[in-house]
Amino acid sequence: MRPIQILSVCGSGTVSSAMLSSKLTDVLEENGYEVEATEVAPGGVAVAVQSGHYDLIAYTSPVEDSYGLPLLNATGFLVGINEDEFIEELMDVVGKLKL
């Protein structure tokens, strides 16, 4: 099984996206998945999608286009609001991936 490729997006592409990547990795690894995450600002999404293969985009700052990938609004998950609902949505998306 290959790692799940996640594009993590926040306002500056540094602190919040790194925290988000870490939380996503923890949840997915607890469920038996490997994760490779890349952190970017919203302006870097198009370039990242063109230069890499991603399975989903998790964001805390608006993303203009889905680029044909599942988009997960992770703002609440990052700050601890409705985490269970987010994890359920995440696991649903991951369950549909061809790994």
C-alpha positions, 0 to 999 in steps of 0.5 A, a space after each residue: 500500500 502506498 502512502 496517502 498524499 495530502 496537500 495541507 493548506 493554510 494562510 502562510 503555508 507554514 505553522 497551521 499547515 504543519 500542525 494540520 499535517 501532524 494531526 492528520 498523520 497521527 489520525 491516519 497512522 492510528 488507522 494503519 495508513 502511511 502519510 506524506 504531507 506537503 504544506 503550502 499557502 493557498 497561492 501555492 496549491 496550483 503549482 503543488 498539484 501540477 508538480 505532485 500527485 495528491 489524494 486530497 487537500 485539507 485546508 484551513 484557508 480557502 482554496 479556489 479550486 478542487 483540482 479534481 481532488 477531495 477538499 476537506 475543510 479542516 479548520 474545526 479539526 485543527 482547533 478541536 471543534 467537531 473532530 469526530 465528524 471531520 475524522 469520519 469524513 476523512 476516513 470516508 475519503 481515504 476509504 475510497 482511495 486506490 492505494 
